[in-house]
């Protein structure tokens, strides 16, 4: 029960902006503390037969109750201004009634804090704070040290002084606690949101490219003397798309491509994009990598193994066709809205041709990629093939990795 009330007390209304949310709990506490302190003063003034201040404290209690309600409703300014002005007037009246030794004037120091809770500009807050300091000085210079009331003894004045001092210190400590707590929560939430945004950004762009983009580097473009590009296409997807509901079709693609993403991450590759049922990945970009061709070959073999298991487990008549080529390329970021990190060049076009001219269930690679892989892998010779846009090319099928 108490925990629920405590959470409710500290939770600001949704309509508040971030700055107001940071001071909400502190403002709520100030109004509650003011209500309780003035209630105690009311009882004390009635007991001491100080009727003028007793009547004024009834009004004060209503003001702080209204301030709490207005704060809960998210209307800070009116409630805080009213409560602050009440404290100033109350401090003057009580100080002239009981004298400076009673300590009522110390509440004027607390009003400076309350002014800084307002939504005014910082210049306005500083100006009002300066005026507040002048009022404090005038009160200290003009108010009597003691009281003229016959029924008020030194012990009562001392009790007021101690109570007023403790009340002000309690208010300042609790204000600092609530404000620090609110700011800490805001920073934690901001940190989580920043981490979430960073994660989303890194799902779109490689981390080093994202960093360069945030640094306003301008046009981001890099040339790579050699890298390896892979295109993969799901065989039988078109037929399957006519048999499955849209939801099941997207679920199937998501399962397959999410698994490819994990494999690409495990092999240290950079996924570039998916287009329909096609998947594109590159090795040796955005960082040059001497083992780029071996990594992409291992990735291609794992892709094929996965699709074989997937076809068996799901009972679907689908497969995969993979093409790989190695060579120079250019990579960079294009666009302002929905930007992407992409790669261009003849190497990309040739890798795409390797895929389209390949066979279902096979990894079709260029002769250059085969030479870079060397003797650590087993191949089948496809011979000379007419490749669209490239003419005759000697190509190979990557079969497996030789046992080490």
C-alpha positions as CSV (number, residue, x, y, z in Angstrom):
1,X,0.0,0.0,0.0
2,X,2.7,2.5,1.0
3,X,4.8,1.5,-2.0
4,X,1.9,2.2,-4.3
5,X,1.3,5.6,-2.7
6,X,5.0,6.4,-3.0
7,X,5.1,5.5,-6.7
8,X,2.0,7.5,-7.3
9,X,3.5,10.5,-5.4
10,X,6.7,10.4,-7.6
11,X,5.1,9.7,-10.9
12,X,4.5,12.9,-13.0
13,X,1.5,13.4,-15.4
14,X,2.3,12.4,-18.9
15,X,1.5,15.9,-20.2
16,X,4.6,17.4,-18.6
17,X,7.7,18.2,-20.6
18,X,11.0,16.7,-19.5
19,X,12.2,19.7,-17.5
20,X,8.9,19.8,-15.5
21,X,9.1,16.1,-14.9
22,X,12.5,16.5,-13.3
23,X,11.1,18.9,-10.6
24,X,7.6,17.3,-10.3
25,X,8.4,15.2,-7.2
26,X,10.4,18.1,-5.6
27,X,7.5,20.5,-6.1
28,X,5.0,17.9,-4.8
29,X,7.1,17.4,-1.7
30,X,7.4,21.2,-1.1
31,X,3.6,21.6,-1.2
32,X,3.1,18.6,1.2
33,X,5.8,19.8,3.6
34,X,4.4,23.3,3.5
35,X,0.9,22.0,4.3
36,X,2.2,20.0,7.3
37,X,4.4,22.8,8.6
38,X,1.6,25.4,8.4
39,X,-0.8,22.9,10.1
40,X,1.7,22.7,13.0
41,X,1.9,26.5,13.0
42,X,-1.9,26.8,13.1
43,X,-2.1,24.6,16.2
44,X,0.8,26.5,17.8
45,X,-0.7,29.9,17.1
46,X,-4.1,28.9,18.4
47,X,-2.4,27.5,21.6
48,X,-0.5,30.8,22.0
49,X,-3.6,32.9,21.2
50,X,-2.0,34.7,18.3
51,X,-5.2,35.0,16.4
52,X,-4.0,37.0,13.4
53,X,-1.4,34.5,12.4
54,X,-3.8,31.6,13.2
55,X,-6.3,33.0,10.7
56,X,-3.5,33.6,8.2
57,X,-2.4,30.0,8.6
58,X,-5.8,28.7,7.7
59,X,-5.4,30.5,4.4
60,X,-1.9,29.1,4.1
61,X,-3.0,25.5,4.6
62,X,-5.6,26.0,1.8
63,X,-2.9,27.6,-0.5
64,X,-0.5,24.6,0.0
65,X,-3.3,22.1,-0.5
66,X,-4.3,23.9,-3.7
67,X,-0.6,23.9,-4.7
68,X,-0.4,20.2,-4.3
69,X,-3.5,19.6,-6.4
70,X,-2.3,22.0,-9.1
71,X,1.1,20.2,-9.2
72,X,-0.6,16.8,-9.5
73,X,-2.5,18.3,-12.5
74,X,0.7,19.5,-14.1
75,X,0.1,23.2,-13.6
76,X,3.2,24.2,-11.8
77,X,3.5,27.9,-12.3
78,X,0.3,29.2,-10.6
79,X,0.6,26.9,-7.6
80,X,4.3,27.5,-7.0
81,X,4.0,31.3,-7.4
82,X,1.1,31.3,-4.9
83,X,2.9,29.1,-2.4
84,X,6.1,31.1,-2.7
85,X,4.4,34.5,-2.2
86,X,2.6,33.0,0.8
87,X,5.9,31.9,2.4
88,X,7.3,35.5,1.9
89,X,4.2,37.2,3.5
90,X,4.1,34.6,6.3
91,X,7.8,35.0,7.0
92,X,7.4,38.8,7.3
93,X,4.3,38.6,9.5
94,X,5.7,36.0,11.8
95,X,9.2,37.6,12.1
96,X,7.7,41.0,13.0
97,X,5.4,39.2,15.5
98,X,8.0,36.9,17.2
99,X,11.2,38.7,16.3
100,X,14.3,37.6,14.4
101,X,15.4,35.2,17.1
102,X,12.4,33.0,16.3
103,X,13.9,32.1,12.9
104,X,10.9,32.7,10.8
105,X,13.0,34.7,8.4
106,X,15.0,31.7,7.3
107,X,12.1,30.5,5.2
108,X,12.9,33.4,2.8
109,X,16.1,31.5,1.9
110,X,13.9,28.6,0.9
111,X,11.8,30.7,-1.4
112,X,14.9,31.4,-3.5
113,X,14.9,27.6,-4.3
114,X,11.2,27.7,-5.0
115,X,11.7,30.5,-7.6
116,X,14.1,28.3,-9.4
117,X,11.4,25.6,-9.7
118,X,9.4,27.9,-11.9
119,X,9.3,27.7,-15.7
120,X,10.7,31.2,-16.1
121,X,13.9,32.0,-18.0
122,X,17.2,31.8,-16.1
123,X,17.6,35.6,-16.3
124,X,14.1,36.0,-14.7
125,X,14.9,33.5,-12.0
126,X,18.2,35.3,-11.2
127,X,16.5,38.7,-11.1
128,X,13.7,37.4,-8.8
129,X,16.3,35.7,-6.6
130,X,18.2,39.0,-6.3
131,X,15.0,40.8,-5.3
132,X,14.5,38.0,-2.7
133,X,17.9,38.7,-1.3
134,X,17.0,42.4,-0.9
135,X,13.8,41.5,0.9
136,X,15.8,39.2,3.3
137,X,18.3,42.1,4.0
138,X,15.5,44.6,4.6
139,X,13.7,42.1,7.0
140,X,16.9,41.5,8.9
141,X,17.7,45.2,9.2
142,X,14.2,46.3,10.2
143,X,12.7,43.5,12.3
144,X,13.1,43.4,16.1
145,X,15.3,40.7,17.6
146,X,12.7,39.7,20.2
147,X,8.9,39.7,20.5
148,X,6.7,42.3,22.2
149,X,4.1,39.7,23.1
150,X,3.8,39.3,26.9
151,X,2.8,35.6,26.9
152,X,5.7,34.4,24.7
153,X,8.7,33.4,26.7
154,X,12.3,32.8,25.6
155,X,11.8,29.0,25.5
156,X,9.0,29.4,23.0
157,X,11.1,31.6,20.8
158,X,13.9,29.1,21.0
159,X,11.5,26.2,20.1
160,X,10.4,28.3,17.0
161,X,14.0,28.9,16.0
162,X,14.9,25.2,16.2
163,X,11.7,24.1,14.4
164,X,12.1,26.7,11.7
165,X,15.7,25.8,11.1
166,X,15.0,22.1,10.9
167,X,12.0,22.7,8.6
168,X,14.2,24.7,6.2
169,X,17.0,22.1,6.3
170,X,14.5,19.3,5.8
171,X,12.9,21.1,2.8
172,X,16.3,21.7,1.2
173,X,17.6,18.1,1.7
174,X,14.4,16.5,0.5
175,X,14.2,18.9,-2.5
176,X,17.8,17.9,-3.4
177,X,16.9,14.2,-3.0
178,X,13.8,14.3,-5.1
179,X,15.4,16.4,-7.8
180,X,18.5,14.1,-7.9
181,X,16.2,11.1,-8.0
182,X,14.2,12.5,-10.9
183,X,17.2,13.6,-12.9
184,X,18.9,10.2,-12.3
185,X,15.8,8.4,-13.6
186,X,15.6,10.7,-16.6
187,X,19.3,10.1,-17.3
188,X,18.8,6.3,-17.0
189,X,15.8,6.5,-19.4
190,X,17.7,8.7,-21.8
191,X,20.7,6.2,-21.7
192,X,18.4,3.3,-22.5
193,X,16.8,5.2,-25.3
194,X,20.2,6.2,-26.6
195,X,21.4,2.6,-26.5
196,X,18.2,1.5,-28.3
197,X,18.7,4.1,-31.0
198,X,22.4,3.1,-31.3
199,X,21.4,-0.5,-31.7
200,X,18.8,0.4,-34.4
201,X,21.4,2.6,-36.2
202,X,24.0,-0.2,-36.1
203,X,21.4,-2.6,-37.6
204,X,21.2,-0.2,-40.6
205,X,24.9,0.9,-40.8
206,X,28.2,-0.7,-39.7
207,X,29.3,0.9,-36.4
208,X,32.3,2.8,-37.9
209,X,30.2,4.2,-40.7
210,X,27.5,5.2,-38.2
211,X,30.2,7.1,-36.1
212,X,31.4,8.9,-39.2
213,X,27.8,9.8,-40.2
214,X,27.1,11.3,-36.7
215,X,30.4,13.2,-37.0
216,X,29.0,15.1,-40.0
217,X,31.8,13.9,-42.1
218,X,30.0,14.7,-45.3
219,X,30.0,12.3,-48.2
220,X,31.0,8.8,-47.0
221,X,32.7,6.8,-49.7
222,X,35.6,4.4,-49.6
223,X,37.4,2.3,-52.2
224,X,38.5,-1.2,-51.5
225,X,41.1,-2.8,-53.7
226,X,39.7,-6.3,-53.1
227,X,36.7,-7.7,-51.3
228,X,34.3,-10.6,-51.8
229,X,30.6,-10.2,-52.5
230,X,27.9,-12.8,-52.2
231,X,24.3,-12.9,-53.6
232,X,21.8,-15.6,-52.5
233,X,18.4,-16.2,-53.9
234,X,15.7,-18.5,-52.5
235,X,14.7,-21.0,-55.1
236,X,11.0,-21.8,-55.2
237,X,10.0,-18.7,-53.4
238,X,7.8,-17.4,-56.2
239,X,5.7,-20.6,-56.2
240,X,5.7,-20.6,-52.4
241,X,4.4,-17.0,-52.3
242,X,1.3,-18.1,-54.2
243,X,0.6,-20.9,-51.7
244,X,1.1,-19.1,-48.3
245,X,-0.7,-16.3,-46.6
246,X,1.1,-12.9,-46.5
247,X,1.8,-13.4,-42.8
248,X,3.2,-16.9,-43.2
249,X,5.3,-15.8,-46.2
250,X,6.8,-12.9,-44.2
251,X,7.4,-15.2,-41.2
252,X,9.3,-17.7,-43.5
253,X,11.5,-15.0,-44.9
254,X,12.1,-13.5,-41.5
255,X,13.2,-17.0,-40.2
256,X,15.5,-17.6,-43.0
257,X,17.1,-14.1,-43.3
258,X,17.4,-13.8,-39.5
259,X,19.4,-17.0,-39.5
260,X,21.5,-15.7,-42.3
261,X,22.1,-12.5,-40.2
262,X,23.4,-14.6,-37.3
263,X,25.7,-16.6,-39.6
264,X,27.0,-13.4,-41.2
265,X,27.7,-11.9,-37.8
266,X,29.5,-15.1,-36.7
267,X,31.7,-15.0,-39.8
268,X,32.5,-11.3,-39.4
269,X,30.7,-10.3,-42.6
270,X,28.7,-7.2,-43.4
271,X,25.1,-7.6,-44.5
272,X,24.3,-5.0,-47.2
273,X,20.6,-5.5,-47.9
274,X,17.8,-7.8,-48.9
275,X,15.7,-7.3,-52.0
276,X,12.6,-9.5,-52.1
277,X,13.9,-13.0,-51.6
278,X,17.5,-12.1,-52.4
279,X,20.2,-11.6,-49.8
280,X,23.5,-9.7,-50.3
281,X,26.5,-9.7,-48.0
282,X,30.1,-8.5,-48.4
283,X,33.4,-9.5,-46.8
284,X,36.4,-7.1,-46.4
285,X,34.1,-4.1,-46.1
286,X,34.0,-1.6,-44.3
287,X,37.4,-2.8,-43.0
288,X,39.9,-4.4,-45.4
289,X,40.4,-8.0,-44.4
290,X,43.1,-10.4,-45.8
291,X,40.9,-13.4,-45.1
292,X,37.8,-11.9,-46.8
293,X,37.4,-14.7,-49.4
294,X,37.8,-17.6,-46.9
295,X,35.2,-16.0,-44.6
296,X,32.6,-15.6,-47.3
297,X,33.2,-19.1,-48.6
298,X,32.7,-20.5,-45.1
299,X,29.5,-18.4,-44.8
300,X,28.2,-19.7,-48.2
301,X,28.7,-23.3,-47.1
302,X,26.9,-22.7,-43.8
303,X,24.0,-21.0,-45.7
304,X,23.6,-24.0,-47.9
305,X,23.7,-26.4,-44.9
306,X,21.1,-24.3,-43.1
307,X,18.7,-24.3,-46.1
308,X,19.1,-28.0,-46.5
309,X,18.0,-28.5,-42.8
310,X,15.3,-25.9,-43.1
311,X,13.8,-27.5,-46.2
312,X,13.8,-30.9,-44.4
313,X,12.4,-29.6,-41.1
314,X,9.7,-27.5,-42.7
315,X,8.8,-29.8,-45.5
316,X,8.9,-27.0,-48.0
317,X,10.1,-27.3,-51.6
318,X,12.6,-24.5,-51.4
319,X,16.3,-24.2,-51.8
320,X,19.1,-21.6,-52.3
321,X,21.2,-20.4,-55.2
322,X,24.4,-18.6,-54.3
323,X,26.9,-16.6,-56.3
324,X,30.3,-15.1,-55.2
325,X,32.9,-12.9,-56.9
326,X,35.9,-11.1,-55.6
327,X,37.5,-7.8,-56.7
328,X,37.6,-4.1,-56.1
329,X,34.5,-2.1,-55.1
330,X,33.4,1.2,-53.7
331,X,31.2,1.4,-50.6
332,X,29.4,4.4,-49.0
333,X,26.2,5.9,-47.7
334,X,23.6,7.2,-50.0
335,X,20.4,9.2,-49.3
336,X,19.2,11.5,-46.6
337,X,16.0,9.8,-45.7
338,X,16.1,6.0,-45.1
339,X,19.8,6.1,-46.0
340,X,21.6,2.8,-46.6
341,X,25.2,1.6,-46.7
342,X,25.7,0.1,-50.1
343,X,28.5,-1.2,-52.4
344,X,29.0,-0.7,-56.1
345,X,31.3,-1.7,-58.9
346,X,31.9,-4.4,-61.4
347,X,32.6,-6.9,-58.6
348,X,29.0,-6.5,-57.4
349,X,27.6,-6.9,-60.8
350,X,29.6,-10.0,-61.5
351,X,28.7,-11.6,-58.1
352,X,25.0,-11.0,-59.0
353,X,25.6,-12.7,-62.4
354,X,27.2,-15.7,-60.6
355,X,24.0,-16.1,-58.6
356,X,21.6,-15.7,-61.5
357,X,23.6,-18.1,-63.7
358,X,24.1,-20.6,-60.9
359,X,22.2,-23.8,-60.0
360,X,19.8,-24.6,-57.1
361,X,21.7,-25.8,-54.1
362,X,25.0,-24.8,-55.5
363,X,27.6,-22.1,-54.8
364,X,28.7,-20.6,-58.1
365,X,32.0,-18.7,-57.9
366,X,34.2,-16.9,-60.3
367,X,37.7,-18.1,-61.3
368,X,39.3,-15.2,-59.4
369,X,37.5,-16.2,-56.2
370,X,38.5,-19.8,-56.7
371,X,42.2,-18.8,-57.1
372,X,42.0,-16.7,-53.9
373,X,40.6,-19.6,-52.0
374,X,43.4,-21.9,-53.1
375,X,43.7,-25.6,-52.2
376,X,41.9,-25.5,-48.9
377,X,38.5,-26.0,-50.6
378,X,37.1,-28.5,-53.1
379,X,35.5,-27.4,-56.4
380,X,33.7,-28.7,-59.5
381,X,34.8,-27.2,-62.8
382,X,31.9,-25.6,-64.6
383,X,34.1,-24.7,-67.6
384,X,33.5,-21.7,-69.8
385,X,30.0,-20.1,-69.5
386,X,28.4,-17.2,-71.3
387,X,27.6,-14.7,-68.5
388,X,25.2,-11.9,-69.4
389,X,27.1,-8.6,-69.7
390,X,30.4,-10.3,-69.1
391,X,30.9,-12.7,-72.1
392,X,32.7,-16.1,-71.6
393,X,33.9,-16.7,-68.1
394,X,35.4,-19.7,-66.4
395,X,33.5,-20.5,-63.3
396,X,33.4,-23.1,-60.5
397,X,31.1,-24.7,-58.0
398,X,32.3,-24.5,-54.4
399,X,31.6,-27.9,-52.9
400,X,33.2,-28.1,-49.5
401,X,36.2,-27.2,-47.3
402,X,39.0,-29.7,-47.2
403,X,39.7,-31.3,-43.8
404,X,42.6,-29.5,-42.1
